[in-house]
Amino acid sequence: MIPANEKATIMLVDDTPANLKLLEQLLKKEGCRVMQFPNGRTALGALVRKQPDLILLDIMMPEMDGFEVCARLKENEATRDIPVIFISALADTEHKIRAFTEGGVDYVTKPFQEEEILARVKTHLSLRQMQQELRKHNLYLEELVREKVREISESQLSTIHAVSKLAEYRDDETGRHIERTRLFCRMLAEVLAEKSRYSGSINKTFIENIYHAAPLHDIGKVGIPDSILLKPGKLDTEEFEIIKTHTTIGAMTLQQVRNKYPQNAFVNMGIALTRSHHEKWDGSGYPDGLSGENIPLSARIMAVADVYDALRSERPYKKAFSHEKSCGIIREGNGSHFDPDIVAAFNSIHLELAQVREQIKGHDIMSPSE
């Protein structure tokens, strides 16, 4: 008896009606469904609608011989795994070698014995069934692995987010700055993605990475003394130089992670925007004095998001500015502090950014009357 969880479907392709009839009767007696075709073209056309578990294929046929039929099956990703048994009157070694070269799994010569055909069919149906079960099992395992990776990734992101908040609470008691800036970065990146010049740089992965990496931008502030970080007045030159080191402290901390995961795009972006979000378009920023497009794109986006939110927020050394005043300062920095393309993106969605800030404002924003 042919093994199968359900009835096996077998395709017969032969230009001799007597052979088709004999094989059909033999296989139906064993409980198989049979699809029979007198030539290769109609058989290939039928595969679009229904795929069999096994194909018994003649070689010598008009228009398209069995070798070409098999070759076409193997070229098509949807049909390449269907096992093909060649059945032919050609008994020479050369044709048998070619049959296997084209992708056949077996070769039976005519005239054939019924017991031999059934034994070959049974063997290859069993193999196919095991392969399909193995494929299902592998897919299940892959999904389990993906789920575990997702769990690990989400837990790591949650940890990073928590550490970022810990750094932020030292000079932003509401702890909402990183939530706002990550959203601002994603919104700005989505607008830039619509520009053709960024089509090769900003994709779905970039947008996802900048959203998750943005909270890292000020993580280096954990290394800055409170006496400087929380100073209510203007910093002197020495104190400002110390403040500037938060970019390199943060980047060096993340560099240790990259040493273990050098190909991790999220970590690499985190380093780039952490180190360079205080660089300026005209080269007057820090820590490296980068200018123009030498500044990583993620850092240029972060710069606009960070400055806008900082302007809108109250800090020990300043009061919060209105949306209008903050937008004016961003526009004044166009081409000097900020990348003009990102300022243009900012201008196109500044009302949406203001709305996000209203929704996630904590208690450090000015009231509308101020």
C-alpha positions as CSV (number, residue, x, y, z in Angstrom):
1,M,0.0,0.0,0.0
2,I,1.3,3.5,-0.9
3,P,2.1,5.4,2.3
4,A,0.5,8.8,2.8
5,N,-1.4,10.8,5.4
6,E,-3.9,11.5,2.6
7,K,-4.2,10.1,-0.9
8,A,-1.0,10.7,-2.9
9,T,-1.4,12.5,-6.2
10,I,0.7,11.2,-9.1
11,M,1.2,12.9,-12.4
12,L,1.7,10.7,-15.5
13,V,3.2,12.2,-18.6
14,D,3.5,9.9,-21.6
15,D,2.5,10.2,-25.3
16,T,1.4,6.6,-25.5
17,P,-2.3,6.1,-24.3
18,A,-1.8,2.4,-23.5
19,N,1.0,3.3,-21.0
20,L,-1.1,6.0,-19.4
21,K,-4.0,3.6,-19.0
22,L,-1.9,0.8,-17.5
23,L,-0.2,3.1,-15.0
24,E,-3.4,4.8,-14.1
25,Q,-5.2,1.5,-13.3
26,L,-2.2,0.2,-11.3
27,L,-1.8,3.4,-9.2
28,K,-5.5,3.9,-8.6
29,K,-5.7,0.3,-7.3
30,E,-3.1,1.4,-4.7
31,G,-5.3,4.3,-3.6
32,C,-3.5,7.1,-5.5
33,R,-5.1,10.0,-7.3
34,V,-3.8,10.2,-10.9
35,M,-3.3,13.1,-13.2
36,Q,-2.5,12.0,-16.8
37,F,-1.2,14.1,-19.7
38,P,-0.1,13.1,-23.3
39,N,2.6,15.7,-23.6
40,G,4.9,17.9,-21.6
41,R,3.3,21.3,-22.4
42,T,-0.1,20.4,-21.0
43,A,1.5,18.8,-18.0
44,L,3.5,22.0,-17.1
45,G,0.4,24.1,-17.6
46,A,-1.6,21.9,-15.2
47,L,1.1,22.4,-12.5
48,V,-0.1,26.0,-12.1
49,R,-3.4,24.7,-10.7
50,K,-2.4,21.5,-8.9
51,Q,0.9,20.1,-7.8
52,P,1.3,16.3,-7.5
53,D,3.4,14.4,-4.9
54,L,5.3,12.6,-7.7
55,I,5.7,12.7,-11.5
56,L,6.2,9.6,-13.7
57,L,7.7,11.1,-16.9
58,D,8.4,9.6,-20.3
59,I,11.4,10.8,-22.2
60,M,10.7,10.4,-25.9
61,M,7.7,12.7,-26.6
62,P,6.9,15.1,-29.5
63,E,7.5,18.9,-29.1
64,M,9.1,18.7,-25.7
65,D,10.9,15.6,-24.5
66,G,11.0,14.5,-20.9
67,F,14.5,16.0,-20.2
68,E,13.2,19.5,-21.1
69,V,10.1,19.0,-19.0
70,C,12.2,18.0,-16.0
71,A,14.6,20.9,-16.6
72,R,11.7,23.4,-16.6
73,L,10.3,21.9,-13.4
74,K,13.7,22.3,-11.7
75,E,14.0,26.0,-12.8
76,N,10.7,26.8,-11.1
77,E,11.0,27.4,-7.4
78,A,7.4,26.3,-6.9
79,T,7.9,22.9,-8.6
80,R,11.6,22.1,-8.2
81,D,11.1,19.8,-5.2
82,I,8.5,17.5,-6.9
83,P,10.3,14.1,-7.4
84,V,10.5,12.9,-11.0
85,I,10.8,9.2,-12.0
86,F,11.8,8.8,-15.6
87,I,10.1,5.8,-17.4
88,S,11.6,5.2,-20.8
89,A,12.5,2.5,-23.4
90,L,15.9,4.1,-23.6
91,A,18.1,1.7,-21.6
92,D,21.6,3.1,-22.4
93,T,23.8,4.6,-19.7
94,E,24.1,8.0,-21.4
95,H,20.4,8.6,-21.2
96,K,20.2,7.4,-17.6
97,I,23.0,9.8,-16.6
98,R,21.3,12.7,-18.3
99,A,18.0,11.9,-16.5
100,F,19.7,12.2,-13.2
101,T,21.6,15.3,-14.3
102,E,18.4,17.0,-15.2
103,G,17.1,16.3,-11.7
104,G,15.3,12.9,-11.8
105,V,15.3,10.9,-8.7
106,D,15.0,7.5,-10.4
107,Y,14.9,5.7,-13.8
108,V,12.7,2.8,-14.8
109,T,13.1,1.1,-18.2
110,K,10.2,-0.1,-20.4
111,P,8.8,-2.7,-20.5
112,F,8.5,-2.5,-16.7
113,Q,7.3,-4.9,-14.1
114,E,4.3,-3.7,-12.1
115,E,5.9,-4.7,-8.8
116,E,9.0,-2.6,-9.7
117,I,7.0,0.5,-10.5
118,L,5.0,0.2,-7.3
119,A,8.2,-0.3,-5.2
120,R,9.9,2.7,-6.8
121,V,6.7,4.9,-6.3
122,K,6.3,3.7,-2.7
123,T,10.0,4.5,-1.9
124,H,9.9,8.1,-3.4
125,L,6.5,8.9,-1.9
126,S,7.8,7.9,1.5
127,L,10.9,10.0,1.0
128,R,8.8,13.0,-0.1
129,Q,6.6,12.6,2.9
130,M,9.5,12.6,5.2
131,Q,11.1,15.6,3.5
132,Q,7.8,17.5,3.9
133,E,7.6,16.6,7.5
134,L,11.2,17.6,8.0
135,R,10.5,21.0,6.3
136,K,7.5,21.6,8.5
137,H,9.6,20.8,11.6
138,N,12.4,23.1,10.4
139,L,10.0,25.9,9.8
140,Y,8.6,25.3,13.3
141,L,12.1,25.4,14.8
142,E,12.9,28.6,12.8
143,E,9.8,30.3,14.1
144,L,10.7,29.2,17.7
145,V,14.2,30.7,17.2
146,R,12.8,33.9,15.7
147,E,10.4,34.2,18.7
148,K,13.3,33.7,21.1
149,V,15.4,36.3,19.2
150,R,12.5,38.7,19.4
151,E,12.2,38.1,23.1
152,I,15.9,38.7,23.6
153,S,15.8,41.7,21.4
154,E,12.9,43.2,23.2
155,S,14.4,42.6,26.6
156,Q,17.7,44.1,25.5
157,L,15.9,47.2,24.0
158,S,14.0,47.5,27.3
159,T,17.2,47.4,29.3
160,I,18.8,50.0,27.0
161,H,15.8,52.2,27.3
162,A,15.9,51.9,31.1
163,V,19.6,52.7,31.2
164,S,19.0,55.7,28.9
165,K,16.2,56.9,31.2
166,L,18.5,56.6,34.2
167,A,21.0,58.9,32.5
168,E,18.3,61.3,31.5
169,Y,16.7,61.6,35.0
170,R,19.9,63.4,36.1
171,D,19.1,66.5,34.1
172,D,15.4,66.0,33.0
173,E,13.3,65.1,36.0
174,T,10.3,64.2,33.8
175,G,12.2,61.4,32.0
176,R,10.2,62.0,28.8
177,H,12.9,63.6,26.6
178,I,14.0,60.2,25.1
179,E,10.5,59.2,24.4
180,R,9.8,62.4,22.5
181,T,13.1,62.5,20.6
182,R,12.9,58.9,19.4
183,L,9.5,59.7,17.9
184,F,10.8,62.9,16.4
185,C,13.6,61.0,14.8
186,R,11.3,58.4,13.3
187,M,8.9,61.0,12.0
188,L,11.8,63.0,10.4
189,A,13.3,59.8,8.9
190,E,9.9,58.9,7.4
191,V,9.6,62.2,5.7
192,L,13.2,62.1,4.4
193,A,12.6,58.5,3.1
194,E,10.2,60.0,0.6
195,K,13.0,62.1,-1.0
196,S,14.7,60.2,-3.9
197,R,18.2,61.2,-2.7
198,Y,17.6,59.2,0.5
199,S,16.1,56.1,-1.2
200,G,19.4,54.2,-0.9
201,S,20.0,55.3,2.8
202,I,16.7,55.3,4.6
203,N,14.5,52.2,4.5
204,K,12.3,50.5,7.0
205,T,15.3,49.0,8.8
206,F,17.0,52.4,9.1
207,I,13.7,53.9,10.5
208,E,13.3,51.1,13.0
209,N,17.0,51.3,14.1
210,I,16.9,55.1,14.6
211,Y,13.8,54.8,16.7
212,H,15.4,52.3,19.0
213,A,18.9,53.9,19.0
214,A,17.8,57.5,19.6
215,P,17.4,56.9,23.4
216,L,21.2,56.2,23.6
217,H,22.2,59.7,22.4
218,D,22.9,61.1,25.9
219,I,23.8,57.9,27.7
220,G,27.3,59.3,28.2
221,K,25.9,61.9,30.7
222,V,26.3,59.2,33.4
223,G,29.9,60.2,33.4
224,I,29.4,63.9,33.9
225,P,29.5,65.3,37.5
226,D,26.2,66.6,38.9
227,S,27.9,69.9,39.8
228,I,28.4,70.5,36.1
229,L,25.3,68.7,34.6
230,L,22.9,70.5,37.0
231,K,24.6,73.8,37.2
232,P,21.8,76.5,37.0
233,G,24.1,79.2,35.5
234,K,26.3,79.4,32.4
235,L,29.2,76.9,32.2
236,D,32.7,78.2,32.1
237,T,35.1,77.0,29.4
238,E,36.5,74.1,31.4
239,E,33.1,72.9,32.5
240,F,31.8,73.1,28.9
241,E,34.7,70.9,27.7
242,I,33.8,68.3,30.3
243,I,30.1,68.4,29.2
244,K,31.2,67.8,25.6
245,T,32.8,64.5,26.7
246,H,29.4,62.9,27.2
247,T,29.5,62.2,23.4
248,T,32.7,60.3,23.5
249,I,31.9,58.6,26.8
250,G,28.6,57.2,25.4
251,A,30.3,56.2,22.1
252,M,33.1,54.4,23.9
253,T,30.6,52.5,26.1
254,L,28.7,51.3,23.1
255,Q,32.0,50.5,21.3
256,Q,32.5,47.7,23.8
257,V,29.2,46.2,22.7
258,R,30.2,46.5,19.0
259,N,33.4,44.6,19.7
260,K,31.2,41.6,20.4
261,Y,28.6,42.3,17.7
262,P,30.5,44.2,14.9
263,Q,27.8,43.7,12.3
264,N,24.9,44.8,14.5
265,A,23.3,47.8,12.6
266,F,21.4,49.0,15.7
267,V,24.6,49.2,17.8
268,N,26.5,50.9,15.0
269,M,23.8,53.5,14.6
270,G,23.7,54.0,18.3
271,I,27.5,54.8,18.3
272,A,27.2,57.1,15.3
273,L,24.3,59.3,16.7
274,T,25.7,59.2,20.3
275,R,29.1,60.5,19.2
276,S,28.0,62.9,16.5
277,H,24.6,64.4,17.4
278,H,26.4,67.7,18.5
279,E,28.3,68.0,15.2
280,K,27.2,71.0,13.1
281,W,26.7,71.2,9.3
282,D,29.3,73.9,9.0
283,G,31.9,71.9,11.0
284,S,31.8,74.0,14.2
285,G,30.4,71.2,16.4
286,Y,32.0,68.6,18.6
287,P,33.7,66.2,19.3
288,D,35.3,65.7,15.9
289,G,34.5,68.9,14.0
290,L,32.7,66.9,11.2
291,S,30.9,68.9,8.5
292,G,28.2,68.3,5.9
293,E,27.5,64.8,4.9
294,N,30.6,63.6,6.8
295,I,28.3,63.7,9.8
296,P,26.4,60.4,10.0
297,L,22.8,60.8,8.7
298,S,21.4,59.4,11.9
299,A,23.3,62.0,13.9
300,R,22.1,64.8,11.7
301,I,18.5,63.7,12.2
302,M,19.1,63.3,16.0
303,A,20.6,66.9,16.1
304,V,17.3,68.5,14.9
305,A,15.1,66.3,17.1
306,D,17.3,66.8,20.2
307,V,17.6,70.6,19.8
308,Y,13.9,71.1,19.2
309,D,13.0,69.2,22.3
310,A,15.7,70.9,24.4
311,L,14.4,74.3,23.3
312,R,10.9,73.3,24.3
313,S,12.0,72.0,27.7
314,E,12.8,73.6,31.0
315,R,16.3,72.9,32.3
316,P,18.3,74.1,35.3
317,Y,19.9,76.8,33.2
318,K,16.9,77.9,31.1
319,K,13.1,78.3,30.8
320,A,11.2,76.4,28.1
321,F,10.7,78.2,24.8
322,S,7.4,78.3,22.8
323,H,7.0,76.1,19.7
324,E,7.2,79.2,17.5
325,K,10.4,80.5,19.0
326,S,11.9,77.0,18.9
327,C,11.0,76.6,15.2
328,G,12.6,80.0,14.5
329,I,15.9,78.9,16.2
330,I,15.9,75.7,14.1
331,R,15.4,77.7,10.9
332,E,18.1,80.1,11.8
333,G,20.5,77.2,12.1
334,N,19.6,76.0,8.6
335,G,22.9,75.4,6.7
336,S,25.0,76.3,9.7
337,H,24.0,74.1,12.6
338,F,21.6,71.7,10.7
339,D,21.4,69.8,7.5
340,P,19.1,71.9,5.1
341,D,17.3,68.7,4.0
342,I,16.4,67.8,7.6
343,V,15.3,71.4,8.4
344,A,13.0,71.2,5.3
345,A,11.6,67.9,6.7
346,F,11.2,69.5,10.1
347,N,9.3,72.5,8.5
348,S,7.0,70.1,6.7
349,I,5.9,68.4,9.9
350,H,6.6,70.9,12.7
351,L,2.9,71.0,13.7
352,E,2.8,67.2,14.1
353,L,6.0,67.4,16.2
354,A,4.4,70.0,18.4
355,Q,1.4,67.7,18.8
356,V,3.5,64.8,19.8
357,R,5.3,66.9,22.4
358,E,2.0,68.0,23.8
359,Q,0.9,64.4,24.2
360,I,4.2,63.4,25.9
361,K,5.2,66.6,27.7
362,G,5.6,65.7,31.4
363,H,5.5,69.0,33.4
364,D,8.5,70.6,31.9
365,I,6.8,72.4,29.0
366,M,5.5,76.0,29.0
367,S,1.8,76.5,29.3
368,P,0.1,78.0,26.3
369,S,-0.1,81.3,28.1
370,E,3.6,81.7,28.6
